[in-house]
Amino acid sequence: MTSVPTSHVLLLAGTLFAIGLVGLLVRRNVVFMLVSIEVMLNAAGLAFVAAGSHWGQADGQVMFIFVLAMAAAEVSVGLALVLRLHQRFRTVDADAARELGGEGVASPAYGAVAADGGDE
């Protein structure tokens, strides 16, 4: 049985990561954004496994287990946010998430926001 060269696997991982990044930046639907993040995490996991296989170590597979655990946590939190967003605004558009904080919310980084949308 022949093995796949490490460079081909890393090229595939890089391509998957780029596809996930483009999907994250282009799409406004929160569900598609979460799927894009999943693709990016799986690409990183594939790179870990390929590197571990190249060096004959199990470290890449151990790191992939951590990536899978992080992806599961991201899915659970993301799904809760999507359900709350849909429940409140009847949409899963990411631009609607700006309104989740309510009116007149003070943020340390941006200062207070007036109810009419202008700065105070």
N, C-alpha and C positions, 0 to 999 in steps of 0.2 A: 504494500500500500504506500503510495507516495503522499508526502505531506505538502501542504500549501506553504509557499514561502512567506516568511514573516512580513516582508515588505508589501505583499499583496493584501494581507490581513489588515495591516496598518493603513493602507490606502483605502480599503473598504471602511474601516472605522472612521477615518478622516472624512470620507464622503458622507457617511451617515450623520456624523456630527454637523457637517455643513448643511445638509438637508434639514436637520432639526433646527439649526440656528436660523436659517431662512424662514422656515415655518413659524418659528417663534416671533420673528420680527415682522413678518408680513400679515399674519392672520390676526383678526381682532376677536374671534370667538374663543372664549376661555377654554372650552373643551379641546379645541385644536391646539391651543397653546400648551396645555398639559400633555397632549400626545407628543408634541414636538420636544418637550423637555424629556419625556420618556425615551424618545429616539436618541437624544443626546446622551442620556445616562447609559443606555445600552451600547452606544458607540464607545464611550469611555470604558465600560466593562469589557468589551471586545478587545480594546487595546491592552488592557491589563492582562487578560488571558493570553493574548498573543505574545506579549513581552515575557510573561512567566513561562510560557512554553518554549520560547526562544532560548532562555537561560536555564531551562530544566528545573525550575523552581515552582512550588505550589503557591507562591505569594500572590500571583495574578489571580488565581482562583479564589483565594481568601478575600482579596480586595473586591472581586466581583460579588461575593456574598454581601459585603458591606454596601456596595452600590445597589444591589437588589433590595436590601433593607431600607436604604434611603429612598429608593423609588417607591416602595410600598408606603412609607410615611408621607411622601409627597402626594401620592394618589389619594390617600385618605383625607389629608388636609385640603387638597385641591378640590376633591369632590364635595366636601362640606362647604367650601366657599362658592362653588358653582351652584349648589342647591340653595344656599342663602341668597345669592345674586338673582337666581331665577324666581325664588319665592317673593322677593321684594320688588323687583323691577320687571318681571315677566320677560326677561331677555338674558342671554349669556354673553352679551357684548362686553368687551373689556372696558370700553369707554364709560359704560354705566357704573363701573366699580368706583369711579371717582366720587360718586354721590353717596357711597356707603357710609362715609364718615359723618354725614349730616351737614347742616348749615352752620356756619360760624365756628368751625373747628379750628383751634389754634394748633399749629405745628411748629416745633422748635426750629425746623430747618427753613420753613417758608413764611412764618409769621401767621397772624390771624387772617382768616378769609371772611369777608363780609357776606351776608345773606344774599345780596344782589350780585355777587360775583366779583366785586371790586375789592381792592386792598383797603384795609382799615388804616 
